[in-house]
Amino acid sequence: MKLKSLNKILSLIFFFSIILPVLADEKIDIWNKEKKEKTTNDISESDNKNNNQAPKGLKIESLNNDIEIQDKALEPSKEIKIFGIYDPAENDFNLNMWSKTDSDNVKSIIKRINKIKLSSTAEKLFENTLLSFAYPPKGMSESDFLNLKINWMINNKKTGLIEKFLNQNSTFPNKKKLIQHLIDNNIAKANIKEGCEKINFLDKDIKDNYLDKFKVYCLVYNKKNNEAQLQLDILREEKRSDSFFDNKIDFLLGVTNKTTKKINEKNLLNFYLSSVTIENFEFEPKENTKKVIWEYLNAANLIKLDNIDKEKLDSLEKAANSNQLDKEKIFKIYSNISFDLNNLIKAEDIYQTLDSVDARALIYQKYLLSDNEENKIKLLFTLKDLFQKDDLSNVYTKFLSDRLKEIDTENLSKSYKEIVKNNIVTEEEIKLGKIKYNDKILHQSRLLKYFKKEIDQKKAQKDFIKIFKKIKKNRKYFFSAKDVALVESLIQDGFQLPKELNFKEISKDYDIPSNLLQLAKREESAFLTLKLVEIIGEDEAYNLDPETIYFITHLLNQNNLKKIRNDILISALPQRS
């Protein structure tokens, strides 16, 4: 009996010695599987969390080259912060739109673009590209990329975009720089009430002496003296105030009845405080006076136009030439300079014997007194020469154009009519008018309604067939580059071509610049659009030649940038009434 029991025990030990490792392996496999599932879920949750932090509609994808999102969430130290205004998806971009482009290329092209006076077409494209939420280009830090955006908005005085940027991005480096620009812009316009409203963009984490001082002044401006005194005391305790500011605020609060008569030009706030606290304030701006102070003097009507000596007038002329002073004020000063009757009668004979300021003033007054149209034109162009001689053409170009528009050319000789016509500056604000559809010309047909999202693809496909049947009956019909641009865009969107339409044949004569094709192939979508901005430049889309319209739309099709493509087509192709 003991032997049988021993045998049973030995048998059990043998059995467990075989089965336990197997069970252990199975247990480990189960836990590994659960661990892998948990890791995958964690990654998914992390990705969802990251997507939730991005602007609405954004899809965070893997970054190429320098930045890679692997099968795990980014460590906090490697978190990439992005700043912008526009959801990239709105223009068929994505968060990686810059990731294949070198930072040096981006800096270079933006530097070149900044030298161009962009048309509304080009500027809109540039804004939508630069100010979209996206990761930085290769080799560029987040802060450098952010500063490109900030500096462009400030340098181009895009106050509306700046406010959008501040609303879209709660915290970011250099936020105070944008806020100060908004505030100074309103002070320069003598619009203090609105300037004080902009201080609301300032949050408690930002400490900036200039902005905090302006905040104190706004409390005084809004008659919240107790709060102003408290904030001023805090600035003093933190040694972030100064004697000039203290003196001005104490005076405005009624703590003292005297204030320094010194005019402080260190910054716009100090200059403004000088102007509102000094009785009978007078200031003579000089050539080196800051542009923003000139703007404030203009807006607040603080530039005295009476009894101006020649030295001061010379300074004002230079200021007007550099757009620091309203140009019309120069001509108002000219009209106040005294000349005797004999000089006015002989103005065209003696002006060359006078110094340049008196010469311009004399000819201008003679123009005002003239009642002969041809003589007016002669005097205007004499005045033009005098401005050009002293490199002051910017003062005069628009003035000349406006005066020529007032001249009745009906009874003028042909040569005078041509002179007048060639020197009138046309305004860029051209109203396009309503689209007039013409189904006899493909690129002017009602197919354009598809690109305007007024009809769906099914309806547009039927229209395409009908319109082409009409066109092919005209044996003299020539397929232009604009037609090719439209047809290729339809192909890109999945349209079926009529059997008789040989697209390869009609498009073979149009070439695309190889360097731009390479950008499209490498999917450098953002850099490609900046190249297009540079090409469009000062022209509106409707002023571009047909070949340029074709290769622009071709490149946009290559990178599937349909929203931008549609905007170009709607501007460039239609006939308008």
Secondary structure, DSSP 8 states (H G I E B T S, - for coil): -HHHHHHHHHHHHHHHHHHHHHHHHHHHHHHHHHHHHHHHHHHHHHHHHHHHHS-TT-------TT----SS---GGG------SB-GGGGT--TTTTTTSBHHHHHHHHHHHTTS---HHHHHHHHHHHTB-----BT--HHHHHHHHHHHHHHTT-HHHHHHHHHH-SS-TTHHHHHHHHHHHHHHTT-HHHHHHHGGG--TT---HHHHHHHHHHHHHTT-HHHHHHHHHHHHHTT---HHHHHHHHHHHTS-S--------SSHHHHHHHHHHSTT------TTS-HHHHHHHHHTT----SS--HHHHHHHHHHHHTTSS-THHHHHHHHHS---HHHHHTHHHHGGGS-HHHHHHHHHHHHHH---HHHHHHHHHHHHHHHHHTT-HHHHHHHHHHHHHTS--TTS-HHHHHHHHHT----S------EE--TTSGGGSTTHHHHTTSS-HHHHHHHHHHHHHHHHT-TT----HHHHHHHHHHHHTT----TT--HHHHHTT----HHHHHHHHTT-HHHHHHHHHHHHTT--GGGS-HHHHHHHHHHHHHTT-HHHHHHHHHHHS-EE-
